[in-house]
Amino acid sequence: QVVLAPAPPASADDQGEPRAAEPPPPPLAEQPEARVELLGRTVFAVRVHRGNLSPPERAREAAKVLERAAQEKKVPDVRIAEQAGVAVVYVGESPLIHLGPEDAAAAGAATVTVHAASIAATVRDVLAKEHSRSRIATSVFSFSLLVFSGLIALLLLRKVGELVARARAWVAEHPERLPALRVRGIEMLRPAASQGALSVALGVAGALVRVGIAYIWILFALSLFASTRDYSEKLTGFVLAPMSELMGRIARSVPVLLLAIVATLALLVLTRFVGLFFGSVSRGETSLGWLPSDLAIATGVLVRFGILVAALLLAAPLITGTDEGALTRVGFVVLASAALASTPLIASAAVGLSVIYGRRLRIGDIADVGGRSGRVRELTLIEARLEDEDGCVVRVPHLLSLFHPTRIRGRPPLVTVEISVDPSTDLERVRELLLRTASGLGSRARAALVAIDEGGAHFRATMACDGDDVRGRWLTAVAQALAAAGIPLGRAPASSGGALGRAPASSGGARRSAPVDRGAAS
């Protein structure tokens, strides 16, 4: 600010003489400039003081505003506001610098407006380039971080798989180190079952851990880029919202859950005890007057199934306090699913009930069941287990007995042979020989003359005998007895196949009296 004072009156000597010209003022000294830089790049320069602020102080304040503007997500708006001869350059809502006429004169600009417009254009260009560079650098860094995190995730997935494989291999190689689960002396879970349960649990845990690693990596990858960051938030809400709601429900139902766990343990103990009890009855360790040992296993299965259904249908309302609880519905769903999915099994079990408790078959019987023949070795609710002539176990569902007749031959099987002798011999003596040879091998021997024709007299004999190759031994005894009695054989009928009899006549029609055919009957 320049203040002008009034001039003193002229003296007498000066009034008549002209004054000498005053010398010109000295030129102003050039002001040192302070540069406003952004990341090492000069944006503009400040050359004059403004109020109490020197050019370096004004440059530092402007540089701070530019740094804050460069860190924003979007390029802020750069505008100019003029008032009372002063132009203010704004970057967003923050004033960058105040410019006066002295700033324009120092910069060689015609007016303050021109000088402010030049600074604003430079600031816009610098901020745009800086944001572009920052976006490129951020994208490159995000992509590098994505690849690096993906490699780490793959390594973690591989390590988890290796750990699970090692753990399952150790469980398979050291089953003796797995203890049985016992509750007050009652074996609830055998070591073999513990081995299977632990192997399954390891597999499930490994799968859950791998899913968690993949989920975390996907969230991290989506959050790296601005275009996919919204999807990460949606994915997080889609997964965590149901989980948080579920955890809230679990927290509200903690008392009922504890009671349900206690009831489940009690149910397991009861069913295990019932299974062990009926198992001891089947082995003869425990005797019951009302239950034979051969019915104990089937009865134990029925009792345990009844306990389970009763617990779901009756005990569930007591635990939850409502008849429409989830456990009650689970009971009905279990019954409906079992009835729908196992209709043939239930039908076979229903037939098995009548077979077992009706004593239609007994263990040791020789019978034809469901179109299969053999000795009955075991009877369950679902099937009859037979042993055929080759010693193989044949499992025949009881349901097949509805489509095939059941023929019970008794405990010792019936053996049948057919022989043909000369019709001119004593037929009653032949019958006695058959009965005598049969009585020496088995019981319930029977022999009868079933047919007589020009080829011979045909007998059929049966006996009950249990053993190996009974039919062969009987035919051998019959052949020896007939040969000792001098009874010639006749020709077997065409339909008898392998019956014991004389060879057929020769092509000339003459009957041969000698050799005796001692082939086995079917």
C-alpha positions as CSV (number, residue, x, y, z in Angstrom):
1,Q,0.0,0.0,0.0
2,V,1.4,3.4,-1.0
3,V,0.4,6.5,1.1
4,L,0.7,10.0,-0.6
5,A,1.5,13.1,1.8
6,P,0.7,16.9,0.8
7,A,3.7,19.0,-0.7
8,P,5.3,21.9,1.4
9,P,4.9,25.5,0.1
10,A,7.5,26.8,-2.3
11,S,10.2,29.3,-1.1
12,A,10.9,32.6,-2.6
13,D,14.0,31.4,-4.3
14,D,12.2,28.6,-5.9
15,Q,9.3,30.6,-7.3
16,G,11.3,32.2,-10.0
17,E,13.6,29.3,-10.9
18,P,12.6,26.1,-12.5
19,R,13.1,22.8,-10.5
20,A,15.5,20.1,-11.7
21,A,14.0,16.8,-12.9
22,E,13.9,14.0,-10.2
23,P,15.8,10.8,-11.0
24,P,13.7,7.7,-11.9
25,P,13.0,5.1,-9.2
26,P,15.4,2.1,-9.1
27,P,14.0,-1.1,-10.8
28,L,12.4,-3.7,-8.6
29,A,14.5,-6.6,-7.7
30,E,13.4,-10.0,-9.3
31,Q,11.6,-12.1,-6.7
32,P,12.8,-15.7,-6.3
33,E,10.1,-18.2,-7.4
34,A,8.8,-21.2,-5.5
35,R,7.7,-24.2,-7.6
36,V,4.5,-26.2,-6.8
37,E,5.4,-29.8,-7.6
38,L,3.3,-33.0,-7.7
39,L,5.4,-36.2,-7.5
40,G,8.5,-34.5,-8.9
41,R,6.7,-32.7,-11.7
42,T,6.4,-28.8,-11.7
43,V,2.8,-27.6,-12.1
44,F,3.3,-23.9,-11.7
45,A,5.5,-21.3,-9.8
46,V,4.7,-18.7,-7.2
47,R,6.9,-15.6,-7.4
48,V,5.4,-12.9,-5.0
49,H,4.3,-12.6,-1.4
50,R,0.6,-12.7,-0.5
51,G,-0.1,-11.1,2.7
52,N,2.1,-12.6,5.4
53,L,2.8,-15.7,3.3
54,S,6.1,-16.0,1.4
55,P,6.3,-17.7,-2.0
56,P,7.6,-21.0,-0.6
57,E,4.8,-21.1,2.0
58,R,2.2,-20.5,-0.6
59,A,3.8,-23.2,-2.8
60,R,3.7,-25.7,0.1
61,E,0.1,-25.1,0.8
62,A,-0.8,-25.5,-2.9
63,A,1.3,-28.7,-3.1
64,K,-0.7,-30.2,-0.2
65,V,-4.0,-29.5,-1.9
66,L,-2.7,-31.2,-5.1
67,E,-1.5,-34.3,-3.2
68,R,-4.9,-34.7,-1.6
69,A,-6.6,-34.3,-5.0
70,A,-4.3,-36.8,-6.6
71,Q,-5.3,-39.4,-4.0
72,E,-9.0,-39.2,-4.7
73,K,-10.7,-41.9,-6.8
74,K,-12.0,-39.4,-9.4
75,V,-10.4,-36.4,-11.0
76,P,-11.8,-33.4,-9.0
77,D,-13.3,-30.4,-10.8
78,V,-10.9,-27.5,-11.2
79,R,-12.6,-24.1,-11.3
80,I,-11.9,-20.3,-10.9
81,A,-13.7,-17.9,-8.7
82,E,-13.0,-14.1,-9.0
83,Q,-13.8,-11.4,-6.5
84,A,-12.5,-7.9,-6.0
85,G,-9.6,-8.4,-8.4
86,V,-8.5,-11.6,-6.8
87,A,-8.8,-15.0,-8.6
88,V,-9.1,-18.2,-6.5
89,V,-8.3,-21.5,-8.2
90,Y,-10.3,-24.3,-6.5
91,V,-9.6,-28.0,-6.8
92,G,-12.8,-29.7,-5.9
93,E,-13.9,-27.8,-2.8
94,S,-10.5,-26.9,-1.6
95,P,-8.8,-23.5,-2.6
96,L,-5.5,-24.2,-4.4
97,I,-4.1,-20.6,-4.6
98,H,-5.2,-17.0,-4.4
99,L,-3.9,-14.9,-7.3
100,G,-3.6,-11.1,-7.5
101,P,-2.4,-8.6,-10.0
102,E,1.1,-8.9,-8.7
103,D,1.1,-12.6,-9.4
104,A,-0.1,-12.0,-13.0
105,A,2.6,-9.3,-13.5
106,A,5.3,-11.5,-12.0
107,A,4.3,-14.4,-14.3
108,G,4.1,-12.1,-17.4
109,A,0.4,-12.6,-17.9
110,A,-1.9,-9.8,-19.2
111,T,-4.5,-10.1,-16.5
112,V,-5.3,-12.1,-13.4
113,T,-8.0,-14.1,-15.2
114,V,-5.6,-15.2,-17.9
115,H,-3.0,-16.2,-15.3
116,A,-5.6,-18.2,-13.3
117,A,-6.9,-19.9,-16.4
118,S,-3.4,-21.0,-17.4
119,I,-2.8,-22.5,-13.9
120,A,-6.2,-24.2,-13.9
121,A,-5.6,-25.8,-17.3
122,T,-2.2,-27.0,-16.2
123,V,-3.6,-28.5,-12.9
124,R,-6.4,-30.3,-14.8
125,D,-3.9,-31.9,-17.2
126,V,-1.5,-32.9,-14.4
127,L,-4.3,-34.4,-12.3
128,A,-5.7,-36.3,-15.3
129,K,-2.3,-37.8,-16.1
130,E,-1.6,-38.7,-12.5
131,H,-5.0,-40.5,-12.1
132,S,-4.4,-42.4,-15.3
133,R,-0.9,-43.4,-14.2
134,S,-2.3,-44.4,-10.8
135,R,-5.0,-46.5,-12.4
136,I,-2.6,-48.3,-14.6
137,A,-0.2,-48.9,-11.7
138,T,-3.0,-50.1,-9.5
139,S,-4.3,-52.5,-12.2
140,V,-0.8,-54.0,-12.7
141,F,-0.3,-54.4,-9.0
142,S,-3.8,-55.9,-8.5
143,F,-3.2,-58.4,-11.4
144,S,0.2,-59.3,-9.9
145,L,-1.4,-59.8,-6.5
146,L,-4.2,-61.9,-8.1
147,V,-1.7,-64.2,-9.7
148,F,0.4,-64.5,-6.5
149,S,-2.6,-65.1,-4.3
150,G,-3.8,-67.8,-6.8
151,L,-0.5,-69.6,-6.5
152,I,-0.7,-69.5,-2.7
153,A,-4.3,-70.8,-2.8
154,L,-3.3,-73.7,-5.1
155,L,-0.4,-74.5,-2.8
156,L,-2.8,-74.5,0.2
157,L,-5.3,-76.7,-1.6
158,R,-2.5,-79.2,-2.5
159,K,-1.2,-79.2,1.1
160,V,-4.7,-79.8,2.5
161,G,-5.2,-82.7,0.1
162,E,-1.8,-84.2,1.1
163,L,-2.6,-83.8,4.8
164,V,-6.0,-85.5,4.4
165,A,-4.5,-88.3,2.4
166,R,-1.7,-88.9,5.0
167,A,-4.2,-88.9,7.8
168,R,-6.5,-91.3,6.1
169,A,-3.6,-93.6,5.2
170,W,-2.4,-93.5,8.9
171,V,-6.0,-94.5,10.0
172,A,-6.0,-97.3,7.5
173,E,-2.6,-98.6,8.5
174,H,-3.0,-98.3,12.3
175,P,-6.6,-99.4,13.1
176,E,-5.4,-100.9,16.4
177,R,-4.6,-97.5,17.8
178,L,-8.3,-96.4,17.4
179,P,-10.1,-97.0,20.6
180,A,-13.7,-98.2,20.8
181,L,-16.3,-95.7,22.1
182,R,-17.7,-96.9,25.4
183,V,-20.4,-95.4,27.6
184,R,-20.3,-96.8,31.1
185,G,-19.0,-100.1,29.9
186,I,-21.3,-100.4,26.9
187,E,-19.5,-100.4,23.6
188,M,-21.3,-97.8,21.5
189,L,-18.9,-97.8,18.5
190,R,-16.5,-100.5,17.6
191,P,-12.9,-99.8,16.4
192,A,-13.8,-100.8,12.8
193,A,-16.7,-98.4,12.9
194,S,-14.5,-95.7,14.4
195,Q,-12.1,-96.2,11.6
196,G,-14.7,-95.7,9.0
197,A,-16.3,-92.7,10.8
198,L,-12.9,-91.0,11.2
199,S,-12.0,-91.6,7.6
200,V,-15.3,-90.0,6.4
201,A,-14.8,-87.1,8.9
202,L,-11.4,-86.4,7.5
203,G,-12.7,-86.4,4.0
204,V,-15.5,-84.0,4.9
205,A,-13.2,-81.7,6.8
206,G,-10.7,-81.6,3.9
207,A,-13.5,-80.8,1.5
208,L,-14.8,-78.0,3.7
209,V,-11.3,-76.5,4.2
210,R,-10.7,-76.5,0.4
211,V,-14.1,-74.9,-0.2
212,G,-13.2,-72.2,2.4
213,I,-9.8,-71.5,0.8
214,A,-11.4,-71.2,-2.7
215,Y,-14.2,-68.9,-1.3
216,I,-11.7,-66.6,0.4
217,W,-9.5,-66.4,-2.7
218,I,-12.6,-65.6,-4.9
219,L,-13.6,-62.8,-2.5
220,F,-10.0,-61.4,-2.4
221,A,-9.8,-61.5,-6.2
222,L,-13.1,-59.7,-6.7
223,S,-12.1,-57.0,-4.2
224,L,-8.9,-56.2,-6.1
225,F,-10.7,-54.5,-9.1
226,A,-13.2,-51.7,-8.9
227,S,-15.4,-53.2,-11.6
228,T,-15.8,-56.5,-9.6
229,R,-15.8,-55.1,-6.1
230,D,-19.6,-54.9,-6.0
231,Y,-19.8,-58.6,-6.8
232,S,-17.7,-59.5,-3.8
233,E,-20.1,-57.6,-1.6
234,K,-23.0,-59.4,-3.1
235,L,-21.3,-62.8,-2.7
236,T,-20.4,-62.0,0.9
237,G,-24.0,-61.1,1.7
238,F,-25.3,-64.2,-0.2
239,V,-23.1,-66.5,1.9
240,L,-22.8,-64.8,5.3
241,A,-26.4,-63.7,5.6
242,P,-27.9,-67.2,5.7
243,M,-25.0,-68.3,8.0
244,S,-25.6,-65.5,10.4
245,E,-29.3,-66.2,10.4
246,L,-28.6,-69.9,11.1
247,M,-26.2,-69.1,13.9
248,G,-28.8,-66.8,15.4
249,R,-31.4,-69.6,15.3
250,I,-28.9,-72.0,16.8
251,A,-28.1,-69.6,19.6
252,R,-31.8,-69.1,20.4
253,S,-32.4,-72.9,20.5
254,V,-29.3,-73.8,22.6
255,P,-31.4,-75.3,25.5
256,V,-33.5,-77.4,23.1
257,L,-30.4,-78.4,21.3
258,L,-28.7,-79.6,24.5
259,L,-31.7,-81.6,25.5
260,A,-31.9,-83.1,22.0
261,I,-28.2,-84.1,22.2
262,V,-28.8,-85.8,25.6
263,A,-31.9,-87.6,24.2
264,T,-29.9,-88.7,21.1
265,L,-27.2,-90.2,23.3
266,A,-29.8,-92.0,25.4
267,L,-31.4,-93.3,22.3
268,L,-28.1,-94.6,21.0
269,V,-27.3,-96.3,24.3
270,L,-30.8,-97.9,24.4
271,T,-30.6,-99.2,20.8
272,R,-27.0,-100.5,21.4
273,F,-28.1,-102.3,24.5
274,V,-31.1,-103.9,22.7
275,G,-28.8,-105.1,19.9
276,L,-26.3,-106.6,22.4
277,F,-29.1,-108.2,24.4
278,F,-30.8,-109.9,21.4
279,G,-27.3,-110.9,20.1
280,S,-26.6,-112.7,23.3
281,V,-30.0,-114.5,23.0
282,S,-29.1,-115.6,19.5
283,R,-25.8,-117.0,20.7
284,G,-27.4,-118.9,23.5
285,E,-25.7,-116.8,26.2
286,T,-29.1,-115.5,27.5
287,S,-32.2,-117.7,27.5
288,L,-35.8,-116.4,27.2
289,G,-38.7,-118.7,27.6
290,W,-40.9,-116.7,25.2
291,L,-38.2,-116.2,22.4
292,P,-36.3,-119.0,20.7
293,S,-32.7,-118.2,19.8
294,D,-33.2,-118.4,16.1
295,L,-35.8,-115.6,16.2
296,A,-33.6,-113.2,18.4
297,I,-31.8,-111.4,15.5
298,A,-35.0,-110.6,13.6
299,T,-36.8,-109.6,16.8
300,G,-33.9,-107.3,17.8
301,V,-34.1,-105.5,14.4
302,L,-37.9,-104.9,14.9
303,V,-37.5,-103.7,18.4
304,R,-34.7,-101.2,17.5
305,F,-36.7,-99.9,14.5
306,G,-39.7,-99.4,16.7
307,I,-37.7,-97.5,19.3
308,L,-36.3,-95.2,16.6
309,V,-39.7,-94.4,15.2
310,A,-41.3,-94.0,18.6
311,A,-38.5,-91.5,19.6
312,L,-39.1,-89.4,16.5
313,L,-42.9,-89.4,16.8
314,L,-43.4,-89.3,20.5
315,A,-40.3,-88.0,22.2
316,A,-39.7,-85.2,19.7
317,P,-42.9,-83.2,20.8
318,L,-41.8,-83.6,24.5
319,I,-38.4,-82.1,23.7
320,T,-39.5,-79.3,21.4
321,G,-42.8,-78.5,23.2
322,T,-44.8,-78.6,20.0
323,D,-46.5,-81.2,17.9
324,E,-45.4,-79.4,14.7
325,G,-41.7,-79.3,15.4
326,A,-39.0,-80.2,13.0
327,L,-38.2,-83.5,14.7
328,T,-41.8,-84.7,14.5
329,R,-41.8,-83.8,10.8
330,V,-38.5,-85.6,10.4
331,G,-40.2,-88.7,11.9
332,F,-43.1,-88.5,9.4
333,V,-40.7,-87.9,6.6
334,V,-38.6,-90.9,7.6
335,L,-41.6,-93.1,7.7
336,A,-42.9,-91.9,4.4
337,S,-39.5,-92.2,2.7
338,A,-38.9,-95.6,4.1
339,A,-42.3,-96.8,3.0
340,L,-42.0,-95.4,-0.5
341,A,-38.3,-96.2,-1.2
342,S,-38.3,-99.7,0.4
343,T,-41.7,-101.1,-0.7
344,P,-40.1,-104.4,-2.0
345,L,-38.0,-104.6,1.1
346,I,-41.0,-104.1,3.4
347,A,-43.0,-106.6,1.4
348,S,-40.2,-109.1,1.7
349,A,-39.9,-108.4,5.4
350,A,-43.7,-109.0,5.8
351,V,-43.4,-112.3,4.1
352,G,-40.4,-113.1,6.2
353,L,-42.4,-112.5,9.4
354,S,-44.9,-115.1,8.4
355,V,-42.1,-117.5,7.3
356,I,-40.1,-117.1,10.5
357,Y,-42.8,-116.9,13.2
358,G,-45.0,-119.3,11.4
359,R,-42.2,-121.9,11.4
360,R,-42.7,-122.6,7.7
361,L,-39.0,-123.1,7.3
362,R,-36.4,-124.3,9.8
363,I,-32.7,-124.1,9.8
364,G,-31.3,-127.4,8.4
365,D,-34.3,-128.1,6.2
366,I,-33.7,-129.2,2.6
367,A,-36.1,-127.0,0.6
368,D,-36.9,-125.3,-2.7
369,V,-37.4,-121.6,-2.0
370,G,-38.0,-119.0,-4.7
371,G,-37.0,-121.4,-7.4
372,R,-33.6,-122.3,-5.7
373,S,-32.8,-125.5,-4.0
374,G,-30.5,-126.2,-1.0
375,R,-30.2,-126.5,2.7
376,V,-31.5,-123.7,4.9
377,R,-28.6,-122.2,6.8
378,E,-30.1,-118.9,8.1
379,L,-33.4,-117.1,8.1
380,T,-33.7,-113.4,8.4
381,L,-36.6,-111.0,7.9
382,I,-35.5,-110.2,4.4
383,E,-34.1,-113.4,3.0
384,A,-33.5,-117.1,3.3
385,R,-29.8,-118.2,3.0
386,L,-29.4,-121.6,1.3
387,E,-26.4,-123.8,0.7
388,D,-26.6,-125.5,-2.7
389,E,-24.9,-128.8,-3.7
390,D,-21.7,-126.9,-4.6
391,G,-21.4,-125.4,-1.1
392,C,-22.2,-121.9,-2.3
393,V,-24.5,-119.6,-0.3
394,V,-27.7,-118.6,-2.2
395,R,-29.6,-115.6,-0.8
396,V,-33.3,-115.9,-1.7
397,P,-35.6,-112.9,-0.8
398,H,-38.8,-114.0,0.9
399,L,-40.7,-112.0,-1.7
400,L,-39.9,-114.6,-4.4
401,S,-41.9,-117.2,-2.4
402,L,-45.0,-115.4,-3.6
403,F,-44.1,-116.2,-7.2
404,H,-42.6,-119.7,-6.7
405,P,-43.9,-122.6,-4.6
406,T,-41.9,-123.6,-1.6
407,R,-41.1,-127.3,-1.4
408,I,-39.8,-128.6,1.9
409,R,-38.0,-131.9,1.5
410,G,-37.3,-132.3,5.2
411,R,-34.0,-132.2,7.0
412,P,-32.5,-135.3,5.3
413,P,-33.2,-134.8,1.6
414,L,-35.2,-137.3,-0.4
415,V,-33.2,-139.3,-2.9
416,T,-35.0,-140.9,-5.9
417,V,-33.8,-143.6,-8.3
418,E,-35.5,-145.4,-11.1
419,I,-34.5,-148.9,-12.4
420,S,-35.8,-151.2,-15.1
421,V,-35.5,-155.1,-14.8
422,D,-36.6,-158.0,-17.0
423,P,-40.4,-158.4,-16.5
424,S,-40.0,-162.2,-16.3
425,T,-38.2,-162.0,-13.0
426,D,-39.7,-162.0,-9.5
427,L,-40.9,-158.4,-9.2
428,E,-41.6,-158.7,-5.5
429,R,-38.1,-159.8,-4.9
430,V,-36.8,-156.8,-6.8
431,R,-38.9,-154.5,-4.6
432,E,-37.5,-156.1,-1.5
433,L,-33.9,-155.6,-2.7
434,L,-34.6,-151.9,-3.3
435,L,-36.0,-151.5,0.2
436,R,-33.2,-153.4,1.8
437,T,-30.4,-151.4,0.0
438,A,-32.2,-148.1,0.8
439,S,-32.6,-149.0,4.5
440,G,-28.9,-149.6,4.8
441,L,-28.2,-146.0,3.7
442,G,-31.1,-143.9,4.9
443,S,-34.6,-143.9,6.3
444,R,-38.2,-143.7,5.0
445,A,-37.4,-146.1,2.2
446,R,-40.2,-146.6,-0.4
447,A,-40.3,-148.6,-3.6
448,A,-43.1,-149.1,-6.1
449,L,-43.6,-150.6,-9.6
450,V,-44.7,-147.6,-11.7
451,A,-44.8,-149.2,-15.2
452,I,-44.3,-152.4,-17.2
453,D,-44.0,-152.8,-20.9
454,E,-42.1,-155.0,-23.4
455,G,-38.9,-153.3,-22.5
456,G,-39.1,-154.2,-18.8
457,A,-40.6,-153.6,-15.4
458,H,-39.9,-150.1,-14.1
459,F,-39.5,-149.3,-10.4
460,R,-39.2,-145.9,-8.6
461,A,-37.6,-145.9,-5.1
462,T,-37.1,-143.1,-2.6
463,M,-35.3,-142.7,0.7
464,A,-34.3,-139.9,3.1
465,C,-30.6,-139.6,3.5
466,D,-28.1,-136.8,4.2
467,G,-24.6,-137.1,2.9
468,D,-22.3,-136.8,-0.1
469,D,-23.0,-138.8,-3.3
470,V,-25.9,-140.6,-1.7
471,R,-27.5,-141.4,-5.0
472,G,-24.3,-142.9,-6.5
473,R,-23.7,-145.1,-3.5
474,W,-27.4,-146.3,-3.5
475,L,-27.2,-147.2,-7.3
476,T,-24.0,-149.1,-6.7
477,A,-25.6,-151.1,-3.9
478,V,-28.7,-151.8,-6.1
479,A,-26.5,-153.0,-9.0
480,Q,-24.5,-155.3,-6.8
481,A,-27.6,-156.8,-5.2
482,L,-29.3,-157.4,-8.6
483,A,-26.2,-159.0,-10.0
484,A,-25.8,-161.3,-6.9
485,A,-29.5,-162.4,-7.2
486,G,-29.1,-163.0,-11.0
487,I,-31.8,-160.5,-12.0
488,P,-31.2,-159.1,-15.4
489,L,-31.9,-155.5,-16.2
490,G,-34.5,-154.3,-18.7
491,R,-34.6,-151.4,-21.1
492,A,-35.2,-148.0,-19.5
493,P,-38.2,-146.1,-20.8
494,A,-37.3,-143.3,-23.3
495,S,-38.4,-140.6,-20.9
496,S,-36.3,-141.8,-17.9
497,G,-33.0,-140.6,-19.3
498,G,-30.3,-141.9,-17.0
499,A,-32.2,-144.7,-15.3
500,L,-30.6,-148.0,-14.5
501,G,-31.6,-150.6,-17.2
502,R,-30.5,-152.8,-20.1
503,A,-28.9,-151.3,-23.1
504,P,-31.3,-150.8,-26.1
505,A,-31.7,-153.5,-28.7
506,S,-29.2,-153.7,-31.6
507,S,-30.1,-152.7,-35.2
508,G,-31.1,-156.2,-36.1
509,G,-33.8,-156.2,-33.4
510,A,-32.3,-159.1,-31.4
511,R,-32.2,-158.6,-27.6
512,R,-28.9,-158.9,-25.9
513,S,-29.0,-160.8,-22.6
514,A,-25.6,-160.0,-21.2
515,P,-23.9,-157.0,-20.5
516,V,-25.5,-155.1,-17.6
517,D,-25.8,-151.3,-17.7
518,R,-24.9,-149.8,-14.3
519,G,-25.3,-146.2,-15.1
520,A,-26.4,-143.7,-12.4
521,A,-30.0,-142.4,-12.2
522,S,-30.7,-138.7,-12.4
